[in-house]
Amino acid sequence: MMKTIRLRAGKERSLLRHHPWIFDSAIARGGADAGETVRVESAEGQFLAWAAFSPASKIRARVWSFDQKQRIDESFFVAACASAVKARARFDINSDAMRLVHGESDSLPGLIVDRYGDTLVAQFTSAGAERWKAVLADALLQATGLTKLYERSDASSRAREGLPEAKGWLRGQGPVELILQEHGWQLHVNIAEGHKTGFYLDQRDSRKRFFDYAQRLAFGQVLNCYCYTGGFTVAALMGGAGHVTSIDSSGPALEKAAANLALNGLDSARATFTDADVNASLRTFIEQGRSFDAIVLDPPKFAPTVAHAERAARAYKDINRLAFKLLAPGGVLFTYSCSGGISADLFHKIVASAGCDAGVDGYIHERLGGAPDHPMTLVFPEGEYLKGLVVMRRAAP
């Protein structure tokens, strides 16, 4: 018999707008096993949704469907995976690596799936996705016609769902060291050890925009902060930048970055890779009187939730202030936040405040976000986690 959870009075409003999260504080009574499908009702007993229950999480239930007639069974997941994969064929994705399933935005909360050539990499980050893992794995292979699927369920969000980490081949087997193609270049990726599912596919189009700017503005000196394996470094050099200084605190990532230059036939003399703290390096460059024609700030997640926003705002402001001091007049800053707890509006205010403190004004050329295969939907604004600004420093009149 289907289990039911009943909400407190007034807590149905977000569900009536088809927002897929139900927090523990919204539930008046009812429960289920981890990942079990429950019927969600209003305080008056009105049907609201079918959801996966998660007894350990603050997000106590995640909605599968708002259709009362929908059965949450194998055929539901087969159809949902097929729909997500089909949608990507309509997006403008110039790469053989792409996101195929983006959690709630594809009506599959807790499931992230990226494709790298002929290999799928999946993260099952919710109790519901974990419970249906075997069915989802088969449905993904069926939808793509592929045979290899690697699991990277090692994100910190698993712990919040009461789930242990899990990593390894779920279906088939193959190499974990791969090469992806995007736009006019190639990049190494390790699906077993790399960040996220192996790489930051969400920045694909931003890398292309950086290439475009480098090609059009003929950057001389470029600074790439938190460079990871050098995606923006490759893009800048492919666009004709004279020299790129890349900083990261991971030696292995920097080794991959150097290998990415070689992979694309780029002269290693045009690049410097530094294993160091970004903040300390920026301060040293200021003391040395250095300046750069273009700077990329793509830091890790400073604010995973809104509760961390205040502390994160200070960190974002500090690095942007330092970057503005190093940016030559007419230079271009590509600055990002991948923190879900920092809204696009707040990020704009942080960057503006940083410029003010640095005594720098600039034109906002573009607002950037995740690539289209990482969509935000109308009913799930939380899908917009990646925010970026392209700022050109104004020269003094």
N, C-alpha and C positions, 0 to 999 in steps of 0.2 A: 504494500500500500504506500502511495506517495506521501512523504512527510511534508509538513507545512510549517512555514514561519509566518507569524503575524506581526505587522509593524505597529509602532506606537502611532497615536493619532497625529496627523499632519506630516508624518515622515514619508508619505507616498509621493510627495510632489516631484521629487527628482526622477522617480521611476515613471511617472506620468509623462515626463519629458524625455523618457527613454535613456536616461543616464544609467549605466550598467553596474554601479557600485552600491552596495548596501552595507553601511557601517554597523558595528556591534551595538552602538548606542541607539540605533533606530529600531531595534527588534524588541518587541514586547514579550514574545514567547515563541517557543519552538526551536528545534535543532535537528541535527543529522550527523552522520559520519563524515569524515573528511572527503570532500569531492562529490558527495552524494547530491543528486538533483532534488531540489525542494520546490514546492509551490509557494510563491510569495503572495501574501494577501495584505490588504489594507486593514486598518483597525476595524472597519465595518465588514470585513470578509470579502471584499472585491478582489478578483484575480488581478495581479499586477505583472507577474513574470515567472519564468522557470529559471532557476539559478543554481549554481554550484556552491555548496555550503563549505565554509572553511572555519572550523571551530577554534583555530589558533590565531587567526588573523584579525586585525582591526577592521579590515574589509571582510566582513563576516560572510558575505555572499556576492558572487559575480554572475551577472545575468547572461544566460545563453540565448533566451528568446523572450519577446514580449507577446508572442502569439499563443493564445490559450490552446489552440488546436495543435500546436507543434509538439511532436514527440521527440524527446532528447534521447536519441538512440544512435546506432552506428550510421544509419542513412543520413541523419542530421549532420554528423561530422564529415562524412564524405562530401555532402553538398556544400558545406561551409568551406572546406579546403579547396574544392574545385572552383568555387566562386572567387576566393581570394587570389588564386593563381591566375584565373582568367582575367581579373581586373588588371593585373600587372601588364598584360599584353596591350593595354590601352594607354599605359603611361609611357612617357618619353625617357627611356633608360638606356643610355649608351654604355652598356657594360654586360659582361657575362656573369656578373655577380650582383645579386639584388635581394631585397627583402620580399618574401612571398606572403608571410603572415605577420601582421603587426598588432597582435593582441586584440584588445577591445575594438580597435578601429576596423577589424575584420570579423567582428562578432565571435571571436575566439579568445576570450580573456585568459591571460596567463600563458599564451602560446606565442613564441617568437620563432620564425623560421626564415633563414637566409639560404640562398642558393649560391654556391661557388662552382661555376661550370657544371660538372655532372654530379656534384655532391651537395646534399642538403645538410644543414646544421640547425638543430632545433633546441630551444630552451623551453622547458616546462616549468613555469614559475608559480603556478597556483595549484591548490588542491584539486580543483576540477580538471585542469589539464593533466595533472599527474594521474588521476583516476582513469582517464580515457587515453593514456599514453599509447598503448598498443594499437588501439583503433585509429588514433590520429597519425601514428607513424605509417600505417598501411594506407590511410587515406591520402597522405601527402605524396607517397610514391605513386599511387594510382593517378593523382591529379597531374603529376609532372612527367610520368613515364620513366622516372629514374629508379635506381636500385640501391643507392647508398645514402644512409642517413646517420649522421654523427650527433650524439647528444652532448650539449654543453649546459646542463642544468647545474651550474656552479655559481649562479648569481646570488648576491646577498639576500635578495627578496625571497629566496626559497626558505631561509631560516624563519622569516616572518610568517610563513605559511605552515611552520612546523615540519618542514621537509628537509631531509638530508641532501647533501650535494650528490650529483650523479653525473658521470662523464664516461663516454666511450661509444663504440659503434652500436647502434640499435638495429640497423638493417644493413646488410652487406658489409664490405670492408674495402679500404683503399688507403692511399697516402694521406697524411694530415698536412704535409707541406704542399701548398698549391700556388699557382700563379693566376691572378685575376687580371682581366683586361678592362680598362675603362677609358673612354674618350681616346686619346692617342698614345696612351702609355700602359705599362704593365706594373704590377705590384705583387710582391711576395705576401703570402698569408699562411699562418699556421692555425688551423681550426681547432687544434687541441689546446694550444697555449695562448693564442692571441687574445686581446681584449674583446669583450662582448662575445660574438660567435666567431671571432678571429680577426675582424677588421671593422673600421668605422665606415660602413657603407652609407650612413646617413649624410656624410660630408662629401659625397661624390660630386654633386653639382657645385658645391662651394670650391672644391679643388679646380673644377673647370673654370669658374669665374676668376679665380686667382691666376690661372694660366692666361685668361683673356686680358686681365689687367697688366700682367707682366709683358705680354706681347705688345699691347697698345702703348704702354707708358715707358717701356724700356727700363725696367728697374735696374739699378746698379747693385746696391747692397740691400739684401733682404734678411730679415730675422724671423725664424720660425720657432715659436716657443711651445713647449709641450709637444714636440714634433712627432712622438711615437715612432713609427717606422718610415716617416718621411714622405707622406703623401703630398702635403703642400710643398715640400722641398722639390720633389720631382716635378710637380706642376709648374712651379716658378722657373726651374731650369729649362724645362721643355718649352716654356714661353719666352726664353731668351734672357732671363735675369743673369746679371754678371756673376754674382756670388751670393750664396745662401749660408747663413750661420744658423745651425739647428741645435736646439737645446732640449734635453730630456734627462730625467733622473734614472733612466733604465739603460744600462749598458747593452743588454741583449737587443732592445728595441733599436738602439743606435746602430748596432751591427747590421740589423735588417735594413735600416735606412740606407746605409752605405751600399749594401747589396742591391737595393732598388735602383740606385744610380747606375751601377754596373749593368743591371738588367736592361736598362733603357739606353745604354751606350753613352751615358753622360760623363763628362770629364770630372774626376774626383777632385781636381785642383780648384774647381768652382764651388766647392762645398767644405764647410768646417762643421764637424759634429762634436758637441760638447756634453759630457756627462756631468751635469751640475744642477743646482737648484735655480729655478727660473728667476725668482725674486732677487736672490743674491747676484745673479748674473746681470740683471737689468740695472741694478744699482752700480755695479762695477763699470758697466758700459757708460753710464751717465758720468761717473767720476773720470773716465778716460776721454770724455768729450766725443764719443762716437755718435753717429746718427745713421738712420736707415731710411731707404726709399719706400719700403713696405715692411709691415710687421704682421704676423699672424699670432693671435692669442687664442688657443683652443685648449683651455685647461680641463682637468677632470671635473667630475661632478662635485661642486662645493656644497650644494644644498639638495640632498635627496628628497627632503620634504619641506613644507612651508615652515615647520618648526625650526629649521636650520637657516632660514632666509636671512635673518639679521647678521649673523656671523659671516655667512657667505657673501652678503652684499659688501662687507668691509674688505673681504679678500679680493673680490672682483674689482672693486674700486682701486685698490692698491696696485694691482698689476696693470690696470688700464692707465692709471696716473703715470706710472713709470714708463709705460710704452709711449704715451703721448710726449713725454720729455725726450724720448729718443727718436721720434718721428720727424723727419726732415720736412720743411715747408713744402707743400704739394705732395707729400708722401701719403700712402694709403695704409690704413689700419683695418684688418679683418679681425673682428673680435667676437667671441662666442660665449654662450652659456648653455650647457647641456643639463642644467639643474631644473628638475620639475618644480621645485619650490620657488623659482625666480620667474615671474611673469615677463612677457615681452616688454610691457610698459615699465616695469620696475628695472629691467636690464637697461633700457634706454636711459632712464633717470640716473642709474649708476654710472654709465659711461659718460653722460653729460657732466655729472658732478666731478668725475675724474679729470675730464678735460679742463673744467673750470679751475680745479686745484693745480693743474699743471700749467695754467696760463695759456691754454691752447684752445682755439675754436676750430671747427671743421664742418664740412658739408657731409650730411648723411646721404651717400650715394644710393645705397640699397639696404633693404632689410632681407635677411636670409633665414632659411629654415632647413629642415631635413629634406632630403631628396623625396620625390613624389611617391616612391614605393614605401615610405614611412609616413603614411597619411594621418592627418587629424580630421575627424569627422565633425559634423555640425553638432552632434549630441555629446561628444566626448572631447572637450577642449584640452583635457590633460594629455592628449596625444601630442600636443605641441610642446615637447620638452626642449628641443634644440632651437635656440634663438641666436641670430647673428646680425651684426651691423658692419657695413663698409663705410668707413669714415675717411674722407680726404682732408688733411690738415690745410687750413687756409694760410696763405702767406700774409705777412704783415703788409698793410696798405702803404 
